[in-house]
Amino acid sequence: MQKNLRELSNTMNEMVTNGQLVDAAEKYYAPNIRTVEFDGRVTEGKQAAMKKLNDFVGSIQKVKEISLLRSVSDDNASFSEYVLNFEMKDGSDIYLHEIVRSLWENGQIVEERYFKG
């Protein structure tokens, strides 16, 4: 599982750094995905998680930067540290330094938790 998880995580990270956030989520989110934001807000289920992600991506005017700083995987968990910088359609800028912890089952992510980096 370790090598397979590393390959899955690396492929997902590559998609994210190429700006394919929605495609990566569509490919890797399990139907029962649970996401947990910095502030503790929880989203349950792939449909709700995809709506939240699509709404966010739809509010981006320009991607200034998406960089993967490092990633590691162990057992059924992967951790990826990103810098994300967006110019939003409302004129604001969003800069995130975050760590994403993903729990995997059967090649899909069942939980994704975001931490401020």
C-alpha positions as MATLAB code, in Angstrom:
seq = 'MQKNLRELSNTMNEMVTNGQLVDAAEKYYAPNIRTVEFDGRVTEGKQAAMKKLNDFVGSIQKVKEISLLRSVSDDNASFSEYVLNFEMKDGSDIYLHEIVRSLWENGQIVEERYFKG';
ca = [
       0.000    0.000    0.000;
       2.847    2.412    0.812;
       4.203    2.628   -2.744;
       0.709    2.782   -4.188;
      -0.299    5.551   -1.755;
       2.852    7.504   -2.592;
       2.036    7.226   -6.308;
      -1.588    8.288   -5.749;
      -0.537   11.231   -3.601;
       2.148   12.310   -6.079;
      -0.316   12.206   -8.977;
      -2.877   14.212   -7.029;
      -0.230   16.765   -5.998;
       0.845   17.126   -9.627;
      -2.747   17.791  -10.689;
      -3.187   20.392   -7.930;
       0.053   22.227   -8.779;
      -1.072   22.296  -12.418;
      -4.242   24.095  -11.319;
      -6.484   21.053  -11.763;
      -8.023   21.297   -8.281;
     -11.519   20.271   -9.357;
     -10.290   17.438  -11.582;
      -8.079   16.078   -8.799;
     -10.959   16.123   -6.319;
     -13.328   14.529   -8.821;
     -10.815   11.754   -9.446;
      -9.733   11.058   -5.859;
     -12.588   12.015   -3.514;
     -14.555    9.014   -2.258;
     -18.370    9.269   -2.276;
     -18.258    9.559    1.529;
     -15.493   12.209    1.635;
     -15.403   14.390    4.739;
     -13.504   17.686    4.607;
     -12.532   19.726    7.664;
     -11.552   23.384    7.284;
      -9.057   25.389    9.427;
     -11.939   26.686   11.526;
     -13.487   23.260   12.075;
     -16.288   23.545    9.495;
     -17.093   20.088    8.147;
     -18.441   19.156    4.728;
     -19.881   15.664    4.333;
     -20.151   13.789    1.032;
     -18.639   14.191   -2.411;
     -21.512   16.226   -3.838;
     -21.253   18.860   -1.088;
     -17.437   18.882   -1.183;
     -17.420   19.316   -4.962;
     -19.940   22.166   -4.780;
     -17.817   23.944   -2.179;
     -14.671   23.472   -4.285;
     -16.368   24.507   -7.536;
     -17.750   27.641   -5.858;
     -14.279   28.532   -4.581;
     -12.527   27.867   -7.910;
     -15.250   29.823   -9.705;
     -14.460   32.859   -7.561;
     -10.792   32.925   -8.647;
      -9.848   35.596  -11.180;
      -6.184   34.633  -11.511;
      -3.931   31.942  -10.094;
      -0.724   33.646   -9.010;
       0.922   30.584   -7.480;
       0.289   26.984   -6.530;
       3.458   25.391   -5.180;
       3.994   22.067   -3.468;
       6.688   22.507   -0.839;
       6.837   18.901    0.344;
       4.744   15.796    0.796;
       4.970   12.547    2.700;
       2.806    9.453    2.958;
       2.619    6.728    5.565;
       0.154    3.905    6.195;
      -3.161    5.334    4.868;
      -2.332    9.041    5.265;
      -0.629   11.598    3.055;
       0.438   15.108    4.005;
       1.084   17.836    1.444;
       2.328   21.354    2.185;
       1.251   23.993   -0.305;
       1.525   27.694   -0.979;
      -1.526   28.962   -2.850;
      -1.927   32.554   -4.002;
      -5.040   33.727   -5.845;
      -6.472   36.988   -7.108;
     -10.204   36.747   -6.563;
     -12.994   38.115   -8.742;
     -14.094   40.412   -5.901;
     -10.684   42.141   -6.044;
      -9.272   40.514   -2.921;
      -6.166   38.362   -2.751;
      -5.987   35.027   -0.980;
      -2.627   33.706    0.181;
      -2.625   30.297    1.854;
       0.251   28.363    3.333;
      -1.480   25.120    4.207;
      -0.918   21.508    5.030;
      -3.477   19.058    3.701;
      -3.804   15.735    5.500;
      -5.611   13.124    3.441;
      -6.821    9.745    4.692;
      -7.091    7.149    1.931;
      -9.104    3.948    1.501;
      -9.112    1.837   -1.650;
      -7.334    4.515   -3.693;
      -9.702    7.326   -2.708;
      -9.653   10.075   -0.109;
     -12.218    9.573    2.653;
     -11.136   12.545    4.783;
      -9.239   15.712    3.990;
      -8.261   18.130    6.763;
      -6.650   21.534    6.196;
      -4.131   23.105    8.591;
      -2.562   26.553    8.429;
       1.121   26.273    7.619;
];
